[in-house]
């Protein structure tokens, strides 16, 4: 598959930019989070894995300072131009290119000067707006390209932090570190158990014998920068501020259920209380889920996935009617071990663990019920856990 995509990219690069000599091709993955949602900016644990779906780029260094960007996913936008020699600012004229250009500016902000421009062609296999981190994928991909092309020798952790910095400060999306970390640190066959407070992590083998990871796309696109995502972060921070008046903590992820119940009355606003309750209980669920997976207790893992979805619906309120229909339908079907929304929410996808022999039956029945209730045709992806960024040689 990669060879076919590389051949296509080189052909399209020549069509668009006029030459395919000295062009290098790179890839960075999207991610799915198995459990641990909206805990990353609350100092908790997350458990994502990189996907074989992701973003590809064909790129060639230019002799001048011009940057030219083109996406095969947004061909109507044509070539978008900027300059490596001047400070870049987020602009409506850049459209989707604000994500890669934010990386260029963040490199510069960190003292890594890009003295010559480049032509770059992107192609993504992640459905836009699906919640599988197409933005983190293109950020990590662009950072990896710049590091390789200009010899910056940036570490995986640097790539993740640069991606988060760019999304927070260039694109105005106040996300945590999980998406960029999962893309940068992806390892085939493994999920990443990450403590977002310390960035300590471990690779956990995901050896699901006889079980598939099924991603179900509601085809309701989420637009996180214009949604309630930043509101949820502010509400969590308000709850934390209230809790700090009665206990010495730096993040909600430091609390266990007993200590949260002890101090929760300090949270003045009922909505902020529920946001904090989700952050605390979701963190504990994530820790328990990884223990269950390591012990081979897949049924327990699935139960915790279901509980995660309920908390994201009732306490954090980041689901939507379509996500609830999808998750609840899957949870009710034979062969499904657990199902939950994944990603930032407000649309996008669910992730489910499904016994092999039930995959076709589950996807067909889910499609039938979901479409009858919403009028929307969903999409399904049976995914593999992939590696982090790489060059296609």
Secondary structure, DSSP 8 states (H G I E B T S, - for coil): -HHHHHHHHHHHHHHHHS--TT-EEEEEEEEEEEE--S-GGGT-EEEEEEEEEEEEEEEEE-SSSEEEEEETTSGGG--EEEETTS-----GGGGGGHHHHHHHHHHHHTT----S-EEEEEEE-S-TTSSS-HHHHHHHHHHHHHHHHHT----HHHHHHHHHHHHHHTS-----SHHHHHHHH-BTTEEEEEETTTTEEEEEE---TTEEEEEEE------GGGTTHHHHHHHHHHHHHHHTTTS--SSGGG--HHHHHHHGGG---HHHHHHHHHHHHHHHHHHHHHHHHHTT-HHHHHHHHHHHHHHHHHTS----HHHHHHHHHHHHSTTEEEEEEESS-SSSEEEEEEEGGGHHHHHHHHHHHHHHHHS---EEEEE-B----EEE-
